């Protein structure tokens, strides 16, 4: 595997590799609210996976196995996950490069694994701080780190090539074998170019796609009028679609911007769920309130 430079990937992570990032410093204080609303539940495409419409992202500005969420520390991370769970958020978005596996392990001491939907991602590029050692070794490490024997969803992380399906045949075959053994419920990909997304939409192997989408085209793979038809094709083909960068990686944070983007994504009918990376529960409560209001009409 060809290594990618730290400088190049930091730029990529800001542009979209991490989950939806909305930090405390960016969020208008007047919008912080309290509440006890719960998010609703959906089914991801034609899979049998029922989960919350919102996933708790753990990779805001994720890099070198660190993120905005892991910066909360083990107690803070666990508290955030528990609070999210109390609002119906059972979908957990993890990844190796975020370093969130070990932090998530602590939550299984207080939350029932069978009620959670756990998604993680395999990074296949060799870094100075992370070496890819093939699927089985990596997957066994994931299970040890999280304390979970199985994962609901495993994605190949950050595909950019139009030919990624052919290029990852050995990895996909190994993931399919784990799926056949019941160690993974659904497989898929996170896409970071339009060509990669088009390939995912057509691939029979893909169960779930993680894709960047908002109404402004901010931190996306193309303008929304170009990306959305591809997501529609993928969804029509039975793929479960999880949207990320709904708020453009912290660029669309004004109230009107957030409201408009959520209405665009939810109103499309092409996105089943969305991953939101926040570092305090009030931000998540605000998102849940807005989403519920839009969904309920």
RODO-2510 file (C-alpha; in nm, 4 decimals, decimal comma):
residues 297
     n   res          X          Y          Z
     1     x     0,0000     0,0000     0,0000
     2     x     0,1269     0,3509    -0,0808
     3     x     0,1490     0,5648     0,2361
     4     x    -0,0344     0,8945     0,2433
     5     x     0,1340     1,1987     0,3954
     6     x     0,0141     1,3383     0,7253
     7     x    -0,0280     1,6839     0,5717
     8     x    -0,2394     1,5490     0,2879
     9     x    -0,4618     1,3462     0,5161
    10     x    -0,5134     1,6253     0,7666
    11     x    -0,6481     1,8292     0,4754
    12     x    -0,8683     1,5351     0,3773
    13     x    -0,9958     1,4887     0,7315
    14     x    -1,0979     1,8528     0,7513
    15     x    -1,2628     1,8189     0,4118
    16     x    -1,4632     1,5168     0,4984
    17     x    -1,3020     1,1962     0,6289
    18     x    -1,4241     1,2408     0,9835
    19     x    -1,7883     1,2331     1,0869
    20     x    -2,0065     1,5440     1,0869
    21     x    -1,8146     1,7882     1,3064
    22     x    -1,9967     2,0538     1,5036
    23     x    -1,7779     2,1613     1,7929
    24     x    -1,8782     2,3634     2,0963
    25     x    -1,6856     2,6653     1,9782
    26     x    -1,8815     2,6766     1,6522
    27     x    -2,2356     2,6274     1,7729
    28     x    -2,4451     2,9381     1,8519
    29     x    -2,5044     2,9369     2,2274
    30     x    -2,8597     3,0611     2,1843
    31     x    -2,9439     2,7342     2,0111
    32     x    -2,8398     2,5031     2,2950
    33     x    -3,1553     2,3458     2,4321
    34     x    -3,2610     2,0884     2,6848
    35     x    -3,5165     1,8241     2,6159
    36     x    -3,6150     1,4622     2,6438
    37     x    -3,7137     1,3855     2,2842
    38     x    -3,6062     1,0558     2,1327
    39     x    -3,5023     1,0037     1,7738
    40     x    -3,7092     0,7712     1,5561
    41     x    -3,5952     0,4440     1,4015
    42     x    -3,5392     0,3335     1,0432
    43     x    -3,4307     0,0275     0,8455
    44     x    -3,1126     0,0605     0,6409
    45     x    -3,2096    -0,0094     0,2821
    46     x    -3,3000    -0,3703     0,2156
    47     x    -3,0916    -0,4922     0,5071
    48     x    -3,2618    -0,6216     0,8174
    49     x    -3,0821    -0,3655     1,0311
    50     x    -3,3225    -0,1445     1,2236
    51     x    -3,1557     0,1403     1,4064
    52     x    -3,1859     0,5047     1,5060
    53     x    -3,2099     0,7655     1,2309
    54     x    -2,9107     0,9425     1,3855
    55     x    -2,5731     0,7799     1,4479
    56     x    -2,3378     0,9204     1,7089
    57     x    -2,0228     1,0060     1,5167
    58     x    -1,6979     0,9517     1,7046
    59     x    -1,4550     1,0855     1,4452
    60     x    -1,4857     1,4627     1,4281
    61     x    -1,1459     1,5761     1,2968
    62     x    -1,0341     1,2167     1,3459
    63     x    -0,6681     1,1428     1,2780
    64     x    -0,3821     0,9471     1,4358
    65     x    -0,6385     0,7454     1,6338
    66     x    -0,7693     1,0598     1,8040
    67     x    -1,0811     1,2699     1,7569
    68     x    -1,2882     1,5460     1,9084
    69     x    -1,4909     1,2789     2,0869
    70     x    -1,1980     1,0809     2,2295
    71     x    -1,0582     1,4121     2,3554
    72     x    -1,3430     1,4021     2,6084
    73     x    -1,1553     1,1231     2,7872
    74     x    -1,2949     0,7833     2,8749
    75     x    -1,5462     0,9148     3,1286
    76     x    -1,6625     1,2000     2,9075
    77     x    -1,6918     0,9743     2,6024
    78     x    -1,8894     0,7135     2,7943
    79     x    -2,1173     0,9781     2,9417
    80     x    -2,1915     1,1221     2,5962
    81     x    -2,2757     0,7786     2,4534
    82     x    -2,5005     0,6994     2,7503
    83     x    -2,6820     1,0320     2,7192
    84     x    -2,7292     0,9794     2,3461
    85     x    -2,8679     0,6315     2,4160
    86     x    -3,1208     0,7821     2,6570
    87     x    -3,2473     0,9896     2,3614
    88     x    -3,2879     0,6810     2,1441
    89     x    -2,9538     0,7011     1,9631
    90     x    -2,8459     0,3385     1,9323
    91     x    -2,6348     0,3754     1,6169
    92     x    -2,2617     0,4088     1,6951
    93     x    -2,0218     0,5245     1,4211
    94     x    -1,6661     0,4115     1,4984
    95     x    -1,3452     0,3754     1,2962
    96     x    -0,9919     0,2555     1,3461
    97     x    -0,8335     0,5896     1,2551
    98     x    -1,0541     0,7708     1,5083
    99     x    -0,9179     0,5644     1,7982
   100     x    -1,2726     0,5264     1,9275
   101     x    -1,2786     0,1476     1,9635
   102     x    -1,1200     0,1383     2,3070
   103     x    -1,3411     0,4201     2,4302
   104     x    -1,6519     0,2436     2,3055
   105     x    -1,5498    -0,0703     2,4954
   106     x    -1,6284     0,1052     2,8229
   107     x    -1,9865     0,1763     2,7141
   108     x    -2,0600    -0,1960     2,6869
   109     x    -2,0224    -0,2134     3,0638
   110     x    -2,3388    -0,0043     3,0986
   111     x    -2,5305    -0,0459     2,7698
   112     x    -2,6703    -0,3685     2,6195
   113     x    -2,4761    -0,4706     2,3089
   114     x    -2,7827    -0,6343     2,1537
   115     x    -2,9650    -0,3007     2,1432
   116     x    -2,6842    -0,1155     1,9678
   117     x    -2,5970    -0,0883     1,5998
   118     x    -2,2184    -0,0706     1,5803
   119     x    -2,0532     0,0479     1,2594
   120     x    -1,6783     0,0565     1,2101
   121     x    -1,4426     0,1191     0,9194
   122     x    -1,1238    -0,0471     0,7945
   123     x    -0,8438     0,1842     0,6843
   124     x    -0,6203    -0,0002     0,4369
   125     x    -0,3418     0,2552     0,3794
   126     x    -0,0243     0,2074     0,5797
   127     x     0,0581     0,5018     0,8038
   128     x     0,3495     0,5582     1,0411
   129     x     0,1031     0,5155     1,3280
   130     x    -0,1261     0,2501     1,1786
   131     x    -0,0346    -0,0549     0,9730
   132     x    -0,2854    -0,2556     0,7745
   133     x    -0,2146    -0,6253     0,8300
   134     x    -0,4900    -0,7833     0,6235
   135     x    -0,8551    -0,8268     0,7077
   136     x    -0,8522    -1,1086     0,9607
   137     x    -0,5785    -0,9681     1,1804
   138     x    -0,7390    -0,6238     1,1677
   139     x    -1,0871    -0,7560     1,2371
   140     x    -0,9673    -0,9668     1,5317
   141     x    -0,8014    -0,6561     1,6745
   142     x    -1,1268    -0,4610     1,6313
   143     x    -1,3146    -0,7231     1,8317
   144     x    -1,0562    -0,7182     2,1067
   145     x    -1,0482    -0,3392     2,1222
   146     x    -1,4264    -0,2957     2,1374
   147     x    -1,5127    -0,6053     2,3404
   148     x    -1,7725    -0,6991     2,0787
   149     x    -1,7605    -1,0361     1,9035
   150     x    -1,9471    -0,9029     1,6015
   151     x    -2,0170    -0,5790     1,4171
   152     x    -2,3436    -0,4770     1,2607
   153     x    -2,1749    -0,2857     0,9792
   154     x    -1,8158    -0,2853     0,8545
   155     x    -1,7146    -0,0395     0,5823
   156     x    -1,4039    -0,0057     0,3707
   157     x    -1,2913     0,3412     0,4706
   158     x    -1,2434     0,6355     0,2319
   159     x    -1,2631     0,4961    -0,1188
   160     x    -1,1711     0,7387    -0,3975
   161     x    -1,0987     0,5235    -0,7016
   162     x    -1,3641     0,4517    -0,9623
   163     x    -1,2225     0,0968    -0,9664
   164     x    -1,2273     0,0413    -0,5916
   165     x    -1,4602    -0,2605    -0,6227
   166     x    -1,2060    -0,4530    -0,8348
   167     x    -0,9083    -0,3213    -0,6372
   168     x    -1,0446    -0,4500    -0,3045
   169     x    -1,1553    -0,7980    -0,4173
   170     x    -0,9452    -0,9873    -0,1612
   171     x    -1,0662    -0,7645     0,1220
   172     x    -1,4270    -0,7834     0,0075
   173     x    -1,4104    -1,1626    -0,0141
   174     x    -1,2759    -1,1801     0,3418
   175     x    -1,5469    -0,9451     0,4660
   176     x    -1,8126    -1,1529     0,2894
   177     x    -1,6798    -1,4673     0,4575
   178     x    -1,7072    -1,2975     0,7971
   179     x    -2,0608    -1,1957     0,7057
   180     x    -2,1423    -1,5576     0,6185
   181     x    -2,0090    -1,6612     0,9608
   182     x    -2,2392    -1,4107     1,1326
   183     x    -1,9530    -1,1893     1,2513
   184     x    -2,0713    -0,8980     1,0346
   185     x    -2,4316    -0,8197     0,9478
   186     x    -2,3728    -0,5774     0,6599
   187     x    -2,0765    -0,4630     0,4520
   188     x    -2,0111    -0,1519     0,2523
   189     x    -1,7989     0,1519     0,1878
   190     x    -1,7460     0,5160     0,2776
   191     x    -1,7081     0,7183    -0,0421
   192     x    -1,4951     1,0272    -0,0948
   193     x    -1,5237     1,0897    -0,4664
   194     x    -1,8169     1,0923    -0,7030
   195     x    -1,6640     0,8104    -0,9094
   196     x    -1,6294     0,5907    -0,6018
   197     x    -1,9902     0,6645    -0,5085
   198     x    -2,1121     0,5732    -0,8566
   199     x    -1,9304     0,2401    -0,8332
   200     x    -2,0811     0,1731    -0,4903
   201     x    -2,4323     0,2487    -0,6157
   202     x    -2,4021    -0,0270    -0,8741
   203     x    -2,2093    -0,2875    -0,6730
   204     x    -2,4106    -0,5915    -0,5676
   205     x    -2,1627    -0,6466    -0,2845
   206     x    -2,2464    -0,3188    -0,1073
   207     x    -2,5126    -0,3214     0,1647
   208     x    -2,4433     0,0206     0,3197
   209     x    -2,2899     0,3426     0,1854
   210     x    -2,1588     0,6312     0,3944
   211     x    -2,1793     0,9408     0,1721
   212     x    -2,1300     1,3145     0,2037
   213     x    -2,4469     1,5129     0,1393
   214     x    -2,5927     1,8553     0,2180
   215     x    -2,7866     2,1164     0,0234
   216     x    -2,4881     2,3431    -0,0440
   217     x    -2,2299     2,0978    -0,1774
   218     x    -1,9992     2,1925     0,1090
   219     x    -1,7211     1,9378     0,1768
   220     x    -1,8896     1,7061    -0,0728
   221     x    -1,7855     1,5061    -0,3805
   222     x    -1,9761     1,7351    -0,6142
   223     x    -2,2786     1,9650    -0,6222
   224     x    -2,5912     1,8224    -0,4591
   225     x    -2,7786     1,8128    -0,7896
   226     x    -2,5103     1,5719    -0,9131
   227     x    -2,4634     1,3652    -0,5983
   228     x    -2,8286     1,3189    -0,5044
   229     x    -2,9265     1,1250    -0,8212
   230     x    -2,6436     0,8804    -0,7482
   231     x    -2,7715     0,8346    -0,3944
   232     x    -3,1196     0,7786    -0,5347
   233     x    -2,9848     0,5099    -0,7664
   234     x    -2,8039     0,3448    -0,4764
   235     x    -3,1102     0,3609    -0,2531
   236     x    -3,3342     0,2286    -0,5293
   237     x    -3,0869    -0,0590    -0,5608
   238     x    -3,1488    -0,1454    -0,1965
   239     x    -2,8419     0,0134    -0,0384
   240     x    -2,8727     0,1566     0,3095
   241     x    -2,7563     0,5178     0,2851
   242     x    -2,5977     0,6944     0,5812
   243     x    -2,5356     1,0636     0,5196
   244     x    -2,2412     1,2542     0,6599
   245     x    -2,1364     1,6199     0,6367
   246     x    -2,4986     1,7276     0,6691
   247     x    -2,3707     2,0562     0,8107
   248     x    -2,0632     2,0662     0,5850
   249     x    -1,8082     1,9708     0,8508
   250     x    -1,9031     2,2690     1,0674
   251     x    -1,9383     2,5157     0,7776
   252     x    -2,3206     2,5262     0,7803
   253     x    -2,4013     2,6065     1,1414
   254     x    -2,6360     2,9053     1,1310
   255     x    -2,9882     2,8096     1,2282
   256     x    -3,1267     2,8642     0,8773
   257     x    -2,8403     2,6675     0,7212
   258     x    -2,8878     2,3707     0,9510
   259     x    -3,2616     2,3698     0,9083
   260     x    -3,2425     2,3935     0,5295
   261     x    -2,9832     2,1194     0,4978
   262     x    -3,1757     1,8818     0,7227
   263     x    -3,4936     1,9445     0,5248
   264     x    -3,3092     1,8796     0,1995
   265     x    -3,1557     1,5525     0,3186
   266     x    -3,4627     1,4191     0,4956
   267     x    -3,7000     1,5339     0,2229
   268     x    -3,5064     1,3543    -0,0496
   269     x    -3,6189     1,0104     0,0646
   270     x    -3,2773     0,8791    -0,0387
   271     x    -3,0924     0,8921     0,2933
   272     x    -3,1930     0,6477     0,5658
   273     x    -2,9800     0,7782     0,8502
   274     x    -2,7131     1,0371     0,9199
   275     x    -2,4016     1,0401     1,1344
   276     x    -2,3542     1,3410     1,3604
   277     x    -2,0333     1,4013     1,5519
   278     x    -2,0908     1,6306     1,8478
   279     x    -1,9032     1,6680     2,1723
   280     x    -2,1902     1,7509     2,4067
   281     x    -2,5440     1,6279     2,4452
   282     x    -2,7142     1,9660     2,4004
   283     x    -2,6012     1,9814     2,0389
   284     x    -2,7387     1,6343     1,9752
   285     x    -3,0667     1,7233     2,1452
   286     x    -3,1004     2,0228     1,9175
   287     x    -3,0479     1,8040     1,6116
   288     x    -3,2994     1,5477     1,7354
   289     x    -3,5598     1,8167     1,7959
   290     x    -3,5135     1,9575     1,4461
   291     x    -3,5161     1,6176     1,2781
   292     x    -3,8273     1,5069     1,4630
   293     x    -4,0064     1,8270     1,3685
   294     x    -3,9234     1,7761     0,9989
   295     x    -4,0091     1,4042     0,9942
   296     x    -4,3386     1,4558     1,1759
   297     x    -4,4348     1,7411     0,9480
***
